[in-house]
Amino acid sequence: MRSPRGTRAFGRAAPSGRIEPATVKAVGRVAMPVMPRGHASDAEYILDGEFLLCRMCMRWMQPAPRADGTRAYWCGPPCRQRDLVAATLESRLELAALTRAITTLHPDLARRRLDGALVLDSWTDVDGDPTEPDPDEVRRWQTCEISDRRALVRAGYVRAEVDADGEIHLVRLVQGGPAS
């Protein structure tokens, strides 16, 4: 049934030139590509919020699923930073955090240099000397739920910074403030 003032849209007459909200929703559902079954929810992104910083535009990178369903992070236009595949980045940070947790809580498992100095992971001070864990770091690792991926990464790092080449620079919390 037609209305004299416009067309009938989803059971209600719409005045000419006006688009009903129900029409917009229906068109959006049809026009939006269907994500593959494995499409991740925002809750699955462990580096969301103010954690992943783009050094090119100095903005926080956000979850941005690709059309094919691949999870990624980006900072958006007008920045030219490439998208970062979430699975690769998150795995790298989780492994580094686990390594740090193990070597902090169990220094006997850490590597030793030829001169006998203890090397905790790859984190050293500005002179290249190994850093000893501070009591706050030990407490963070002791109370961290290792099975919680987000908590694991955040216990080890304050943030991760992405440079123009896409390289990741990890920043961890030490006594007195953040350190690279």
C-alpha positions as a Python dict, from the first residue, in 0.01 Angstrom:
ca = {
    (1, 'M'): (0, 0, 0),
    (2, 'R'): (136, 338, -102),
    (3, 'S'): (112, 655, 98),
    (4, 'P'): (27, 974, -92),
    (5, 'R'): (325, 1150, 71),
    (6, 'G'): (591, 888, 7),
    (7, 'T'): (670, 524, -13),
    (8, 'R'): (598, 250, 227),
    (9, 'A'): (913, 141, 416),
    (10, 'F'): (907, -164, 639),
    (11, 'G'): (541, -127, 732),
    (12, 'R'): (543, 249, 789),
    (13, 'A'): (492, 526, 541),
    (14, 'A'): (798, 745, 497),
    (15, 'P'): (763, 1106, 384),
    (16, 'S'): (933, 1177, 53),
    (17, 'G'): (1301, 1252, 93),
    (18, 'R'): (1323, 1114, 448),
    (19, 'I'): (1495, 788, 529),
    (20, 'E'): (1350, 583, 811),
    (21, 'P'): (1597, 450, 1074),
    (22, 'A'): (1468, 97, 1011),
    (23, 'T'): (1561, 132, 645),
    (24, 'V'): (1912, 246, 732),
    (25, 'K'): (1959, -55, 962),
    (26, 'A'): (1829, -300, 704),
    (27, 'V'): (2047, -159, 426),
    (28, 'G'): (2347, -156, 657),
    (29, 'R'): (2302, -524, 738),
    (30, 'V'): (2283, -612, 369),
    (31, 'A'): (2568, -385, 259),
    (32, 'M'): (2806, -481, 539),
    (33, 'P'): (3030, -772, 444),
    (34, 'V'): (2974, -1076, 659),
    (35, 'M'): (3277, -1139, 877),
    (36, 'P'): (3415, -1492, 884),
    (37, 'R'): (3311, -1712, 1172),
    (38, 'G'): (3640, -1648, 1349),
    (39, 'H'): (3584, -1270, 1368),
    (40, 'A'): (3702, -1145, 1706),
    (41, 'S'): (3508, -927, 1943),
    (42, 'D'): (3671, -618, 2091),
    (43, 'A'): (3720, -813, 2415),
    (44, 'E'): (3972, -1037, 2236),
    (45, 'Y'): (4211, -749, 2164),
    (46, 'I'): (4455, -748, 2455),
    (47, 'L'): (4639, -427, 2357),
    (48, 'D'): (4339, -196, 2337),
    (49, 'G'): (4308, 134, 2518),
    (50, 'E'): (4611, 345, 2595),
    (51, 'F'): (4878, 80, 2544),
    (52, 'L'): (4995, 73, 2181),
    (53, 'L'): (5132, 416, 2081),
    (54, 'C'): (5211, 518, 1722),
    (55, 'R'): (5529, 727, 1717),
    (56, 'M'): (5437, 872, 1375),
    (57, 'C'): (5116, 1047, 1481),
    (58, 'M'): (5149, 1013, 1863),
    (59, 'R'): (4800, 859, 1888),
    (60, 'W'): (4695, 536, 2055),
    (61, 'M'): (4640, 252, 1809),
    (62, 'Q'): (4296, 90, 1824),
    (63, 'P'): (4151, -250, 1732),
    (64, 'A'): (4060, -255, 1364),
    (65, 'P'): (3937, -586, 1223),
    (66, 'R'): (4011, -623, 854),
    (67, 'A'): (3739, -715, 604),
    (68, 'D'): (3872, -1073, 591),
    (69, 'G'): (3828, -1106, 970),
    (70, 'T'): (4196, -1075, 1057),
    (71, 'R'): (4243, -890, 1386),
    (72, 'A'): (4464, -583, 1351),
    (73, 'Y'): (4553, -253, 1519),
    (74, 'W'): (4570, 87, 1351),
    (75, 'C'): (4568, 455, 1441),
    (76, 'G'): (4350, 563, 1149),
    (77, 'P'): (4373, 839, 893),
    (78, 'P'): (4564, 1055, 823),
    (79, 'C'): (4853, 852, 972),
    (80, 'R'): (5050, 642, 725),
    (81, 'Q'): (5137, 374, 982),
    (82, 'R'): (5055, 31, 843),
    (83, 'D'): (4808, -196, 1019),
    (84, 'L'): (4966, -435, 1265),
    (85, 'V'): (4837, -793, 1267),
    (86, 'A'): (4713, -847, 1621),
    (87, 'A'): (4794, -1217, 1659),
    (88, 'T'): (5162, -1171, 1571),
    (89, 'L'): (5206, -861, 1786),
    (90, 'E'): (5020, -1002, 2085),
    (91, 'S'): (5213, -1331, 2071),
    (92, 'R'): (5543, -1145, 2065),
    (93, 'L'): (5449, -933, 2366),
    (94, 'E'): (5311, -1230, 2559),
    (95, 'L'): (5632, -1427, 2503),
    (96, 'A'): (5846, -1133, 2613),
    (97, 'A'): (5628, -1081, 2922),
    (98, 'L'): (5639, -1452, 3012),
    (99, 'T'): (6017, -1452, 2970),
    (100, 'R'): (6045, -1150, 3193),
    (101, 'A'): (5814, -1304, 3454),
    (102, 'I'): (6010, -1630, 3465),
    (103, 'T'): (6350, -1463, 3482),
    (104, 'T'): (6228, -1216, 3744),
    (105, 'L'): (6070, -1475, 3970),
    (106, 'H'): (6337, -1741, 3905),
    (107, 'P'): (6670, -1565, 3840),
    (108, 'D'): (6847, -1901, 3847),
    (109, 'L'): (6681, -1972, 3510),
    (110, 'A'): (6815, -1652, 3353),
    (111, 'R'): (7107, -1660, 3112),
    (112, 'R'): (7457, -1573, 3225),
    (113, 'R'): (7710, -1384, 3015),
    (114, 'L'): (8065, -1511, 2978),
    (115, 'D'): (8181, -1269, 3248),
    (116, 'G'): (7934, -1432, 3489),
    (117, 'A'): (7689, -1140, 3505),
    (118, 'L'): (7324, -1233, 3527),
    (119, 'V'): (7120, -1126, 3225),
    (120, 'L'): (6747, -1094, 3291),
    (121, 'D'): (6578, -1133, 2955),
    (122, 'S'): (6715, -870, 2717),
    (123, 'W'): (6646, -574, 2947),
    (124, 'T'): (6952, -387, 3062),
    (125, 'D'): (7022, -38, 3187),
    (126, 'V'): (7163, 240, 2966),
    (127, 'D'): (7519, 109, 3013),
    (128, 'G'): (7419, -241, 2901),
    (129, 'D'): (7447, -386, 3250),
    (130, 'P'): (7176, -629, 3362),
    (131, 'T'): (6896, -485, 3568),
    (132, 'E'): (6783, -648, 3888),
    (133, 'P'): (6407, -662, 3941),
    (134, 'D'): (6272, -410, 4186),
    (135, 'P'): (6036, -529, 4463),
    (136, 'D'): (5734, -375, 4288),
    (137, 'E'): (5808, -576, 3974),
    (138, 'V'): (5841, -897, 4174),
    (139, 'R'): (5508, -823, 4347),
    (140, 'R'): (5336, -752, 4011),
    (141, 'W'): (5450, -1088, 3876),
    (142, 'Q'): (5358, -1274, 4194),
    (143, 'T'): (5003, -1139, 4184),
    (144, 'C'): (4956, -1157, 3806),
    (145, 'E'): (4711, -1415, 3671),
    (146, 'I'): (4938, -1568, 3406),
    (147, 'S'): (4644, -1721, 3216),
    (148, 'D'): (4495, -1372, 3163),
    (149, 'R'): (4672, -1255, 2846),
    (150, 'R'): (4589, -887, 2897),
    (151, 'A'): (4703, -891, 3263),
    (152, 'L'): (5022, -1070, 3167),
    (153, 'V'): (5126, -808, 2910),
    (154, 'R'): (5024, -517, 3132),
    (155, 'A'): (5217, -655, 3430),
    (156, 'G'): (5532, -645, 3220),
    (157, 'Y'): (5489, -324, 3023),
    (158, 'V'): (5350, 26, 3059),
    (159, 'R'): (5310, 60, 2683),
    (160, 'A'): (5448, -46, 2348),
    (161, 'E'): (5550, 214, 2090),
    (162, 'V'): (5548, 154, 1714),
    (163, 'D'): (5800, 346, 1504),
    (164, 'A'): (5777, 441, 1134),
    (165, 'D'): (5929, 107, 1031),
    (166, 'G'): (5670, -88, 1228),
    (167, 'E'): (5924, -191, 1493),
    (168, 'I'): (5789, -233, 1846),
    (169, 'H'): (5964, -63, 2138),
    (170, 'L'): (5855, -196, 2477),
    (171, 'V'): (5835, 33, 2778),
    (172, 'R'): (5834, -129, 3120),
    (173, 'L'): (5769, 17, 3462),
    (174, 'V'): (6070, 57, 3690),
    (175, 'Q'): (6117, 240, 4019),
    (176, 'G'): (6099, 610, 3946),
    (177, 'G'): (5886, 581, 3629),
    (178, 'P'): (5873, 418, 3284),
    (179, 'A'): (6191, 290, 3116),
    (180, 'S'): (6255, 165, 2764),
}
